[in-house]
């Protein structure tokens, strides 16, 4: 059996979200429909952006997941990404800080979904 992990993020406008994530990731979508767009992140891993799925979500329930972009290089790369994202106007929820597994920061996409940048395990 072939398996692949697709992390799906609910967004209000898939094409707009794809432009946002494409700019941050420096890549183009690998699959596109009007309401569902994916990015190929590597072997057996994709990021899916799916719009039209908010009807069943309660605003009272906190978001409990994050998209984590794991980087191979150290703190200098993380600081460079942080500075680049700030210059693009990305909402920063928490500036670079150490959480025991390394330096990390937390941002949000236009729909409020959390995006963490952290070192690869």
N, C-alpha and C positions, 0 to 999 in steps of 0.2 A: 504494500500500500504506500502510495506517495502522500506525504503530508506537507502542508504549508500553513504557516501562521499568518493570518491577516488580522491586524489590529484595526478595528473599525471605530471611527470617530464620527459622532453625529454632528452635523453642521446645518446651518440654516440655508446655505447656498453653496452647493458642491463646486460649481465653477469658480466662484470667488475664493472659496477655501483652497482649491487646487492652486490658484495663483499665489495665495499666501504661502502655502507649504512648498510649492515649487520654488519660490524665491528663497525661502529659508534653506531648503535642501540643495538648491542648485541643480535641480533635475526636472524633467518633464514627466507627466503622467504616463503610465504604461498601458492604461485602459481607461476609456472615458465613455460615459453615457450622461444624459442631462442630470441625473440625480445620484450617480455613483461613479467615483473616480478613484483609481488606485495608483500608487507609486511602488515600483519594484525596488525594495530596499536591499536586496541581496538574495543569496540562496534560501529559498523557502520562507521569505519574509516580505510582507507587503503592508502598506498603510492604505486603508480604505477610507474615503470620505463619503458619507452617505447623508443626503438631505431628505427631508420629508418624514423624518422619524420622531419629531418632537411631540406629536399629538398624545402619545401615551406616557410621556415623561412628566413627572410631577416636579414643579419648581422647588418644592419643599425638601426633596431628597438631594443631599449633597453629592457632587461628583466624586467618585471614588477611584478613578483611574487616571493615569498619565500616559502620554506618549513620551518615551525616554529615548533620546538620541545619544547613543553611547559612542564616545570618541576614543580613538587609539592613543593620541598624543596627550601630553600632560597639561598642567595648569595654564601654560602659555596659550595653547590652542583654545582652551575653554574661555580664557579672558578675551581672546581675539573674537570668538563667536559672540560672547556677551556684548562687547563693544559694537560689533557689526549689527547685531539685532537691535540694540538701543538706538543706533543711528537710523535704522529703518522704522523706528516708532513702535516696535513690538512691545506689548504690555509686559513688564517685568513684575512678577509677583514676589520674588525673593532674589536678591543679588547673590553673587558667588559667596559660598560658605562651605565649610567642611562638615560632612555628615558621617565621618568615620570610614566611609568607603572611598572618600576622595572629595575633591572640590566639585561643586555642583551649583547650578542655578535653576530657577523655575520661572517660566514665562507662561503666557496664555495666548491662544489664538483669538480671532475676533468673536467667536462664540463662547469664549470662556473656558474652553478645554485646556487642560494643563499640559505643558511641554517642558520636560526636564532635560537638561544637558548634563551628562555625567560621564565619568571614565568607564570604559569597557571593563567588566569584571576582571 
